Amino acid sequence: MHAGTRTANGVTNTTPGGGLMMAQTAPQTRVGVTRDFIAKQNTNASAPGLLALMPGFVYARTDPYSLTSGHYMVRGLNESEVGYLVDGQNLMDGIYYQVDPMAATPDSENLQSVSIREGSSDITSPAYNAAGAQIEMTTRDPSHKMGGMLESSYGSWNMKKEFARFETGDIGHTGIRGYVSYSYNYSQMWDTPGSFNRHHMDAKFVKSWGDGNSAALNIGYGEYTAIGITGNGAETPTKSEFEQQGTSSLYYSPTYTQQDFKNGSSDYYKLDDLKSTNLMIYAPIKLKLNKELTLHITPTYRDWSFWDTYGESVNSTNSYYGTRPAGKLQIFYPYGNNQTVPAEVVDPQHQHTLQLMANIDWKRGHNILRFGGMYTYLDMHEDANYTEVGPDGLPANGWGRYGLKDANGDTLSPWKIGYRQQVETIYLDDTYSFLHDRLKVTAGFKEVMINRHVTNDLPGISNSLVGANYAEPLPQVAISYNITPHDQIYVNGTTSFKAPDRSEAYLDMWDANLNTPAVQHTAHMKPEYAIGEEIGYRHNGLVHIAASLFNYNITNHDVLSQGYVKGSLVNVPLEVGGETIRGAQLELALRPWHHFSPYLSGAFVHSRMDSNIAVGDTYAPTKGKDSVNTPTFTGAVGLSYDNGSFFANFSLNYVGRRYTTFMNDESIPGYLMADMGLGYRMKTVHVSNKFSLVRPQFQLNFMNVGNNVYYAEASGLAVNAHAIRGVNGSTIQGASPRYNIGGGFAMSGSVTVGF
């Protein structure tokens, strides 16, 4: 066994598999990574990217550093069906169920661990979209000693990151300690001519007193601007487009000429733009009321703004505001054809969320009873508009401040959405321990109630005001038994649900070039509901082993199809009926042995559709087909070496073949991805009696070593790629799926020092 290592960045070199296999005791499948792995990856890696080697987890790494992409699958369910928490608080966009890995997620330098609770979320979870899993990030605790860390990274694609963290240590006799960190990132896009800038700040202060009382204040703020990508990342080509054009199919024209301007062209990559700001404040409080009762309270505030832009040409004399003819548009520039106006569609979303979580634990004898609930209020405004583009190919204002006006002087808009939501949950669970705590039985019940009020304030449209109410009962049961101090078996039965996501579930989406909806909403979407069972075995020791079998039955499965098709941004939830998912997964890891720590994981997922999908006035015969974007086999191997000074690691990830149409008539091949890293830690340099440079470190990372450019996932799904017969005999024409492309090779180097 290894005694551990002291480093500047939190590596202890004690976790099995080089940080890839956390010790677990909970009665459900949980996998994850610790500082021993996180600190040895490239410094830009996001939380989803850090989980890419976990069994059953498929990450669409669309940039080499795994920073910008928030797309992944867990046991056949996509990111909109997976909770995304930091310190127990919901980081997921509350309406569109999107992950924002750049603005919202803490810097990896501040993450103590990242794990996935596969299957249902915890009964106390604030996530109301976690039908299949939950990602949980835990931030590091502040040090009792004053100090800090500095880190500087540079790499391919002009990547640079600067990170600094200051630790207050214990502040006098107040019992308060904390840290504040700041980071700056810049990188060019590997797949477009664009780039991104990111600023991020994390702060955490804690106070402990008495017997088990504590309070904390956590603040996270992030902002970024990315040019050359949209909310779906780079452009999403079809197979034929990518095979013919290569990476040039991933972006619009890199130049904008006077002829483009005269023709009213909006085909310019700088019109694809993302801006985001995210502020989150939460304050978990734990109060020990007496020997048996403990109260937990966490108030949370979140302010999230997101601007997504793309180019679109608008007819200056034949366009629409809702269903109302816009008349002659009030344009500033003289265009050569005098009709087609190049414009940038600016789609701003402003969300504000207030939340209060509370529960009380009653521990008496061998029994623990928990009772609690949550209330969340969210409001969002999304008023998109068209901003005229000038001769340089850029809009007058990238924030949409000077929108195109119609003949009446009204600002032209494809949608003006207001969204209000209230979520209330109440839960009760009880855990009883038998046989000297070797056998534990937990049973619980949770009720989730959601009220939504959605408007689209466009003139003349039919469904401008809609509402929805959901109430779902969610029982859970779990049993674990410790055969020996190192061996455990567990079984659980869970229920979970996901309320329909996106305003497109309730409202039609419009476009200035049409007097009919550009995208029609799916009428009367029902919440997705899942019933799951797991049985598993664990062994903890020099060798760690974890194996599990799982089964899910899902009704009203909500599959998100997203794609940016030239001239129209489309994000549509699709209800595809029932689905059955069965599978098995395995993890093996070794604690450091002669400084080596190997890791192995694999998963088999058999996911089948139980229903035919409605297409127009017929149904496509999809019953019995494999689910989309779900590989049957995935696997990973990792090897870590760390002798306290020199360290190195290697990983190889395999993702199998996947179908990308519901009829299984188009698929993408499997791929292998290899990463490696190495570095050296110096001894601590004592500058004076009061100041030392703690373990200065040099590190190199190589991502996608073979420069394997691959299909990362299907983003724009299709029922069928080729013409087929519907169940009533009519012909259903084919459509080509669209794809996110995996990031190419990159290398980075970093220097880290503590003080």
ZAMARGU-4260 file (C-alpha; in steps of 0.2 Angstrom, whole numbers, plus 5000, padded with zeros to 4 digits):
<rodrens>
0) 5000/5000/5000 | 5006/5018/4996 | 5007/5030/5010 | 5002/5045/5000 | 5011/5060/4992
5) 5010/5079/4996 | 5009/5090/4981 | 5004/5107/4976 | 4989/5102/4966 | 4981/5090/4978
10) 4987/5073/4971 | 4989/5060/4985 | 4993/5045/4974 | 4982/5034/4985 | 4966/5031/4974
15) 4965/5015/4964 | 4968/5016/4945 | 4977/5032/4947 | 4962/5041/4953 | 4950/5032/4941
20) 4941/5021/4954 | 4934/5029/4969 | 4929/5018/4984 | 4910/5017/4986 | 4898/5010/4998
25) 4881/5017/4993 | 4868/5004/4987 | 4869/5010/4969 | 4881/5010/4955 | 4893/5025/4957
30) 4909/5028/4947 | 4920/5043/4947 | 4938/5051/4947 | 4948/5060/4961 | 4962/5073/4962
35) 4974/5059/4958 | 4967/5058/4940 | 4960/5076/4938 | 4976/5085/4942 | 4986/5075/4929
40) 4974/5079/4914 | 4975/5095/4904 | 4970/5110/4914 | 4955/5114/4903 | 4946/5098/4905
45) 4928/5100/4910 | 4919/5089/4922 | 4910/5078/4908 | 4927/5076/4899 | 4935/5070/4915
50) 4922/5056/4915 | 4926/5049/4898 | 4934/5033/4904 | 4920/5028/4915 | 4909/5013/4911
55) 4893/5017/4902 | 4898/5035/4899 | 4901/5041/4881 | 4907/5059/4880 | 4907/5068/4863
60) 4923/5077/4864 | 4921/5090/4850 | 4936/5100/4855 | 4953/5093/4859 | 4954/5100/4877
65) 4936/5094/4881 | 4931/5111/4887 | 4917/5117/4876 | 4906/5101/4873 | 4893/5097/4885
70) 4886/5082/4875 | 4886/5064/4882 | 4877/5048/4885 | 4875/5038/4901 | 4868/5020/4898
75) 4859/5026/4882 | 4852/5042/4890 | 4858/5059/4884 | 4864/5074/4894 | 4846/5082/4895
80) 4841/5066/4905 | 4856/5067/4917 | 4857/5078/4933 | 4872/5090/4934 | 4876/5095/4952
85) 4890/5104/4961 | 4891/5101/4980 | 4873/5095/4978 | 4866/5111/4969 | 4859/5110/4951
90) 4870/5117/4938 | 4859/5112/4923 | 4850/5125/4913 | 4832/5124/4921 | 4823/5125/4905
95) 4833/5118/4891 | 4842/5105/4902 | 4859/5111/4894 | 4876/5109/4902 | 4887/5124/4901
100) 4904/5117/4904 | 4913/5134/4901 | 4904/5147/4911 | 4895/5137/4925 | 4907/5123/4929
105) 4920/5126/4942 | 4939/5126/4937 | 4946/5108/4937 | 4959/5114/4949 | 4945/5117/4962
110) 4937/5100/4960 | 4940/5087/4973 | 4931/5073/4964 | 4918/5070/4949 | 4907/5055/4950
115) 4891/5048/4941 | 4877/5041/4951 | 4871/5029/4937 | 4853/5025/4937 | 4841/5036/4947
120) 4847/5052/4956 | 4848/5054/4975 | 4831/5057/4983 | 4837/5074/4990 | 4843/5079/4973
125) 4836/5096/4966 | 4838/5089/4948 | 4820/5086/4940 | 4827/5080/4924 | 4838/5066/4930
130) 4828/5051/4922 | 4844/5041/4921 | 4859/5047/4930 | 4867/5061/4940 | 4884/5069/4938
135) 4891/5075/4955 | 4905/5087/4957 | 4913/5090/4974 | 4924/5106/4977 | 4939/5106/4988
140) 4938/5112/5006 | 4948/5127/5010 | 4965/5124/5019 | 4968/5128/5037 | 4984/5135/5032
145) 4987/5151/5022 | 4994/5149/5005 | 4989/5145/4987 | 4993/5139/4970 | 4998/5146/4954
150) 4997/5137/4937 | 5001/5142/4919 | 4997/5132/4904 | 5000/5134/4885 | 4996/5122/4871
155) 4991/5119/4853 | 4979/5130/4845 | 4986/5145/4854 | 4979/5139/4870 | 4983/5147/4886
160) 4976/5147/4904 | 4982/5156/4919 | 4975/5150/4936 | 4978/5158/4953 | 4971/5153/4970
165) 4973/5161/4987 | 4969/5152/5003 | 4966/5162/5019 | 4969/5148/5031 | 4960/5149/5048
170) 4956/5168/5051 | 4960/5171/5069 | 4949/5163/5081 | 4933/5165/5070 | 4933/5147/5064
175) 4932/5154/5046 | 4943/5149/5032 | 4941/5150/5013 | 4949/5153/4996 | 4946/5163/4981
180) 4952/5158/4963 | 4953/5166/4946 | 4957/5159/4929 | 4958/5165/4911 | 4957/5154/4896
185) 4960/5158/4878 | 4961/5146/4863 | 4958/5145/4844 | 4945/5133/4838 | 4952/5117/4831
190) 4938/5115/4818 | 4933/5133/4814 | 4943/5150/4811 | 4935/5156/4828 | 4942/5157/4846
195) 4935/5159/4863 | 4940/5169/4879 | 4934/5163/4896 | 4935/5171/4913 | 4931/5162/4929
200) 4930/5164/4948 | 4927/5152/4962 | 4926/5156/4980 | 4922/5146/4995 | 4921/5150/5014
205) 4917/5138/5028 | 4914/5140/5047 | 4913/5125/5059 | 4908/5126/5077 | 4902/5115/5091
210) 4898/5097/5088 | 4895/5095/5070 | 4888/5112/5065 | 4894/5121/5049 | 4890/5134/5037
215) 4898/5138/5020 | 4896/5152/5007 | 4900/5146/4989 | 4901/5158/4974 | 4905/5154/4956
220) 4905/5167/4942 | 4910/5163/4924 | 4909/5172/4907 | 4915/5168/4890 | 4914/5173/4872
225) 4916/5160/4858 | 4916/5165/4840 | 4913/5153/4826 | 4902/5141/4835 | 4884/5141/4840
230) 4874/5133/4855 | 4876/5116/4846 | 4895/5119/4844 | 4902/5119/4826 | 4891/5116/4811
235) 4884/5099/4810 | 4887/5091/4793 | 4879/5076/4786 | 4890/5061/4782 | 4891/5065/4764
240) 4896/5084/4768 | 4909/5079/4780 | 4917/5065/4769 | 4917/5077/4754 | 4923/5093/4762
245) 4932/5088/4778 | 4933/5100/4792 | 4928/5115/4781 | 4910/5108/4782 | 4911/5113/4800
250) 4910/5132/4798 | 4903/5145/4786 | 4914/5156/4775 | 4930/5162/4783 | 4929/5178/4773
255) 4916/5191/4769 | 4918/5201/4753 | 4909/5216/4746 | 4900/5204/4734 | 4894/5194/4748
260) 4887/5210/4756 | 4879/5216/4740 | 4871/5199/4738 | 4864/5199/4756 | 4874/5184/4761
265) 4874/5179/4779 | 4886/5164/4776 | 4900/5171/4787 | 4908/5162/4802 | 4909/5177/4813
270) 4890/5178/4814 | 4890/5161/4824 | 4894/5167/4841 | 4891/5162/4859 | 4891/5173/4875
275) 4887/5167/4892 | 4888/5174/4910 | 4884/5163/4925 | 4883/5168/4943 | 4879/5155/4956
280) 4878/5158/4975 | 4874/5145/4988 | 4875/5143/5006 | 4874/5126/5014 | 4870/5126/5033
285) 4871/5111/5045 | 4864/5113/5062 | 4866/5099/5075 | 4849/5102/5085 | 4853/5088/5098
290) 4861/5071/5098 | 4848/5064/5086 | 4842/5078/5075 | 4852/5087/5062 | 4845/5101/5051
295) 4851/5105/5033 | 4846/5121/5024 | 4853/5127/5008 | 4847/5143/4999 | 4853/5146/4981
300) 4853/5160/4969 | 4858/5159/4951 | 4858/5172/4937 | 4862/5165/4920 | 4862/5174/4903
305) 4866/5166/4886 | 4867/5174/4869 | 4867/5162/4854 | 4869/5170/4837 | 4869/5164/4819
310) 4867/5172/4802 | 4851/5173/4791 | 4846/5182/4776 | 4829/5191/4777 | 4818/5198/4763
315) 4817/5217/4764 | 4799/5218/4756 | 4792/5200/4760 | 4795/5195/4778 | 4784/5192/4793
320) 4783/5197/4811 | 4773/5182/4818 | 4760/5180/4805 | 4759/5198/4801 | 4767/5205/4785
325) 4782/5216/4790 | 4780/5227/4775 | 4796/5236/4769 | 4809/5234/4782 | 4818/5250/4789
330) 4836/5246/4783 | 4851/5257/4785 | 4863/5250/4771 | 4860/5250/4752 | 4861/5232/4746
335) 4865/5227/4728 | 4849/5217/4725 | 4839/5229/4736 | 4829/5214/4743 | 4840/5202/4753
340) 4846/5209/4769 | 4860/5200/4778 | 4856/5199/4797 | 4863/5191/4813 | 4849/5182/4823
345) 4853/5186/4841 | 4844/5175/4853 | 4847/5180/4871 | 4841/5170/4886 | 4841/5177/4904
350) 4836/5166/4918 | 4835/5169/4936 | 4833/5156/4949 | 4829/5156/4968 | 4829/5139/4977
355) 4828/5133/4995 | 4832/5116/5000 | 4829/5109/5018 | 4829/5092/5027 | 4830/5085/5044
360) 4839/5069/5049 | 4833/5059/5064 | 4846/5046/5069 | 4841/5035/5083 | 4849/5018/5087
365) 4851/5009/5071 | 4838/5020/5061 | 4840/5036/5051 | 4824/5045/5045 | 4826/5059/5033
370) 4812/5071/5029 | 4814/5086/5017 | 4809/5096/5002 | 4813/5110/4990 | 4805/5125/4982
375) 4812/5133/4966 | 4806/5148/4957 | 4813/5152/4939 | 4809/5165/4927 | 4816/5167/4909
380) 4815/5180/4895 | 4821/5176/4878 | 4817/5190/4865 | 4827/5186/4849 | 4829/5198/4835
385) 4837/5202/4818 | 4852/5214/4818 | 4857/5221/4801 | 4875/5216/4795 | 4886/5229/4788
390) 4899/5228/4774 | 4912/5220/4786 | 4901/5206/4789 | 4897/5210/4807 | 4881/5217/4815
395) 4879/5235/4822 | 4878/5227/4839 | 4882/5209/4844 | 4870/5210/4859 | 4855/5213/4847
400) 4853/5231/4853 | 4849/5238/4836 | 4836/5226/4828 | 4829/5227/4811 | 4812/5236/4812
405) 4796/5232/4801 | 4786/5246/4792 | 4777/5249/4809 | 4793/5252/4818 | 4792/5236/4828
410) 4808/5226/4830 | 4807/5210/4820 | 4808/5194/4830 | 4807/5176/4827 | 4801/5173/4845
415) 4798/5183/4861 | 4797/5170/4875 | 4792/5172/4893 | 4794/5157/4904 | 4790/5155/4923
420) 4792/5139/4932 | 4789/5133/4950 | 4795/5117/4957 | 4790/5109/4974 | 4797/5093/4980
425) 4794/5083/4996 | 4802/5067/5002 | 4804/5055/5016 | 4816/5040/5017 | 4821/5028/5031
430) 4837/5018/5033 | 4838/5004/5045 | 4854/4994/5049 | 4854/4976/5054 | 4868/4963/5059
435) 4880/4976/5067 | 4878/4988/5052 | 4882/4974/5039 | 4864/4974/5032 | 4856/4991/5027
440) 4838/4993/5020 | 4832/5010/5013 | 4815/5014/5007 | 4809/5031/5002 | 4796/5041/4993
445) 4797/5058/4984 | 4784/5068/4975 | 4789/5081/4962 | 4776/5095/4957 | 4780/5107/4943
450) 4770/5122/4937 | 4774/5130/4920 | 4768/5146/4912 | 4775/5149/4894 | 4771/5164/4882
455) 4777/5169/4865 | 4772/5187/4862 | 4772/5187/4843 | 4757/5195/4833 | 4744/5184/4826
460) 4751/5167/4832 | 4738/5154/4838 | 4747/5146/4854 | 4754/5162/4862 | 4750/5157/4879
465) 4751/5139/4886 | 4754/5131/4903 | 4757/5114/4911 | 4757/5105/4927 | 4766/5089/4932
470) 4765/5079/4948 | 4775/5063/4949 | 4777/5050/4963 | 4794/5043/4964 | 4797/5028/4976
475) 4814/5020/4979 | 4821/5005/4988 | 4839/4999/4991 | 4847/4985/5001 | 4866/4983/5004
480) 4875/4969/5013 | 4893/4968/5018 | 4899/4950/5016 | 4916/4955/5023 | 4924/4971/5027
485) 4930/4972/5009 | 4915/4964/5000 | 4898/4971/4997 | 4883/4966/4987 | 4868/4978/4984
490) 4851/4979/4975 | 4840/4993/4971 | 4823/4998/4963 | 4821/5016/4958 | 4809/5027/4949
495) 4813/5044/4941 | 4806/5056/4928 | 4810/5071/4917 | 4798/5085/4913 | 4798/5090/4895
500) 4812/5101/4891 | 4814/5117/4880 | 4800/5130/4876 | 4799/5121/4860 | 4789/5107/4869
505) 4775/5120/4871 | 4777/5133/4858 | 4779/5134/4839 | 4795/5142/4833 | 4794/5156/4820
510) 4805/5164/4807 | 4804/5181/4798 | 4804/5172/4781 | 4789/5162/4784 | 4771/5166/4789
515) 4769/5148/4796 | 4779/5140/4810 | 4797/5135/4806 | 4796/5122/4819 | 4780/5115/4826
520) 4780/5109/4844 | 4775/5091/4849 | 4758/5092/4856 | 4754/5086/4873 | 4771/5080/4878
525) 4771/5069/4893 | 4784/5068/4906 | 4797/5054/4903 | 4796/5041/4917 | 4809/5027/4921
530) 4808/5012/4932 | 4825/5004/4935 | 4833/4990/4944 | 4851/4986/4948 | 4861/4972/4957
535) 4879/4974/4960 | 4895/4968/4969 | 4910/4977/4975 | 4927/4972/4982 | 4939/4985/4990
540) 4957/4981/4994 | 4973/4981/4985 | 4963/4976/4969 | 4946/4985/4968 | 4932/4977/4958
545) 4915/4983/4954 | 4902/4974/4943 | 4883/4978/4941 | 4868/4972/4930 | 4855/4985/4926
550) 4837/4986/4918 | 4827/5001/4914 | 4809/5003/4907 | 4806/5020/4901 | 4789/5027/4895
555) 4787/5043/4885 | 4805/5043/4881 | 4810/5061/4876 | 4825/5062/4864 | 4833/5078/4860
560) 4837/5081/4842 | 4847/5097/4839 | 4856/5104/4824 | 4861/5120/4816 | 4854/5119/4798
565) 4860/5134/4787 | 4847/5148/4790 | 4838/5140/4804 | 4842/5135/4822 | 4832/5119/4826
570) 4831/5112/4844 | 4817/5100/4846 | 4812/5087/4859 | 4805/5071/4851 | 4794/5059/4860
575) 4798/5042/4854 | 4787/5031/4866 | 4794/5017/4876 | 4811/5010/4878 | 4820/4996/4887
580) 4838/4997/4892 | 4847/4982/4899 | 4866/4979/4902 | 4881/4976/4912 | 4897/4985/4917
585) 4913/4981/4926 | 4928/4990/4934 | 4945/4984/4939 | 4958/4994/4947 | 4974/4992/4957
590) 4980/5003/4972 | 4998/5010/4969 | 5009/4995/4968 | 5027/4998/4965 | 5021/5015/4959
595) 5010/5008/4945 | 4991/5009/4945 | 4981/5001/4931 | 4963/5003/4927 | 4950/4993/4916
600) 4932/4997/4913 | 4919/4990/4901 | 4900/4991/4898 | 4888/4982/4888 | 4871/4991/4884
605) 4857/4983/4875 | 4844/4997/4872 | 4828/4994/4861 | 4814/5004/4856 | 4797/4998/4862
610) 4786/5009/4851 | 4783/5014/4833 | 4787/5033/4830 | 4773/5044/4823 | 4778/5052/4806
615) 4764/5063/4799 | 4748/5053/4797 | 4757/5036/4799 | 4770/5027/4810 | 4788/5022/4806
620) 4790/5003/4811 | 4804/5007/4824 | 4798/4995/4837 | 4812/4982/4841 | 4825/4994/4833
625) 4841/4999/4843 | 4841/5016/4851 | 4850/5030/4843 | 4867/5036/4849 | 4869/5021/4860
630) 4885/5010/4857 | 4883/4992/4862 | 4900/4991/4869 | 4912/5003/4877 | 4928/5001/4886
635) 4943/5009/4893 | 4960/5005/4900 | 4972/5017/4910 | 4989/5015/4917 | 4997/5027/4929
640) 5014/5028/4936 | 5019/5040/4951 | 5034/5039/4962 | 5031/5055/4970 | 5043/5065/4958
645) 5041/5058/4941 | 5023/5053/4935 | 5015/5047/4919 | 4999/5041/4913 | 4991/5033/4898
650) 4972/5030/4893 | 4964/5022/4879 | 4945/5023/4876 | 4934/5013/4864 | 4917/5018/4859
655) 4907/5005/4848 | 4897/5007/4833 | 4881/5017/4835 | 4865/5019/4825 | 4860/5037/4821
660) 4842/5035/4814 | 4828/5027/4823 | 4826/5014/4808 | 4844/5009/4810 | 4848/5012/4792
665) 4862/5024/4795 | 4876/5022/4808 | 4893/5029/4813 | 4908/5018/4816 | 4917/5015/4832
670) 4933/5023/4837 | 4948/5023/4848 | 4954/5038/4858 | 4971/5038/4866 | 4978/5052/4878
675) 4994/5052/4888 | 5003/5063/4900 | 5019/5065/4910 | 5028/5077/4922 | 5040/5080/4936
680) 5038/5087/4953 | 5053/5096/4961 | 5056/5096/4980 | 5049/5111/4990 | 5060/5126/4989
685) 5061/5136/5005 | 5063/5154/5001 | 5063/5160/5019 | 5056/5154/5036 | 5039/5160/5031
690) 5038/5157/5013 | 5041/5141/5002 | 5038/5136/4984 | 5028/5120/4987 | 5033/5106/4975
695) 5035/5115/4958 | 5029/5104/4944 | 5031/5103/4925 | 5018/5093/4916 | 5014/5088/4897
700) 4998/5082/4891 | 4994/5074/4874 | 4976/5073/4868 | 4970/5061/4854 | 4987/5055/4851
705) 4983/5047/4834 | 4974/5063/4828 | 4958/5052/4825 | 4945/5064/4817 | 4929/5054/4820
710) 4910/5056/4822 | 4907/5060/4840 | 4888/5059/4840 | 4873/5062/4830 | 4866/5079/4834
715) 4852/5081/4822 | 4843/5064/4822 | 4832/5057/4808 | 4819/5043/4809 | 4825/5036/4793
720) 4840/5040/4781 | 4832/5031/4766 | 4814/5030/4760 | 4803/5017/4769 | 4785/5011/4770
725) 4775/5017/4785 | 4764/5005/4794 | 4749/5010/4784 | 4759/5007/4768 | 4763/5026/4763
730) 4780/5031/4759 | 4791/5040/4772 | 4805/5050/4763 | 4822/5049/4771 | 4832/5063/4779
735) 4851/5063/4783 | 4856/5064/4801 | 4869/5078/4806 | 4884/5075/4816 | 4896/5083/4829
740) 4914/5079/4824 | 4927/5074/4837 | 4941/5085/4841 | 4959/5082/4833 | 4976/5081/4841
745) 4982/5094/4854 | 4996/5095/4866 | 4998/5106/4881 | 5011/5110/4894 | 5009/5117/4912
750) 5019/5124/4926 | 5012/5123/4944 | 5018/5128/4961 | 5011/5130/4978 | 5015/5143/4991
</rodrens>
